[in-house]
Amino acid sequence: MKILVVDDDESILELLSAILETSGYTDISVCASPHEALTMIRNAETRYECLLFDINMPGMDGIELCQKVRALQSHKDTPIVMLTAMTDRSYIDRAFEAGATDYITKPFDVTEIGARLRIAAKLVTAQNVAYGIGRNHTAAVSRSFGKKAEGITREEIVELFSDDLAHRDSVQSQLANMR
């Protein structure tokens, strides 16, 4: 999983890098500036799959960075985990309103970081599967009707997927009989 960590504290960046690597994550980028992070996200050849943002940073805080990232089509669903030492619940609430997926409190608990990133990785996998299924179904619909999916009527789609479901049920029935 490709991860970007943004925190204005260099020691936190070093600590998180070490924790992430120990947890098995090796594709890690770090930066100390939210503005630099936004540039890195926009210009990445392959998109980041998980973003960790400190909430309290000078210039642009992590909540504003989260809002800006959510405005990017390529990262509207990317897991964003906020990092905070703040105990005031209003900051965490604002982060969720801005589009954060989860948060981790400082000081860090290695087990918690590992668990929260495993959840983020599962979310990424589910999103990739859903995207692939949607893309495959659009292509299948287009092939089945010999025209672009956008021009297909609702009734045609229902008919096609009804056939798919009937086929799926038939295969499941056959598999059950084999057991």
C-alpha positions, 0 to 999 in steps of 0.5 A: 500500500502506497502511503504518504505521511504529512507532519511538520515534526521531523521526529514524528516522520522518522518514528512513523516511517520506522513503525510503518516499515516494521508493520510491513509497509515499505512504499512510504513517502513523508513530507513536513509541509501540507502544501508540498503534500498537495503537490506530491499527491497531485503529481504522483505517477501512481496514486497514494492509497492511504494518507496520514495527516497531522491535524496541527500544522502551521500555514495549512492544518491537516483538516484543510489539507484533508478538504483539499484532497477530498476535492481531487477526483483521484483521491475522493475515496482514499483513506485519510487517517488523521494524527493528533495529540489534541484531546479536544473532540471538536478537532476530530469532529471537524476532521471527520466533517472534512472527509477523514476516514479515521484518526490515531492519537499521539503518543502512538501505540504501535498495535493501534497504528497497525490495526488502523492501517490494516483496516485502511488496506482492506478498504482500499482492496474493497474499493479496487474490487468495486471499481473493477466490478463496475468497470467490468460490468460497464464493458460487459453491458456494452458488449452485450448490447453492441452500443455504449453503456450510456445509451442502454435503457434501464429495462435492458440493464435489468434484463442483462443482470437478471440473466447474470444472476440466474447464471450465478444461482445456477453455478452456485447450485451446481457447486453445492451439489458437488459437495 
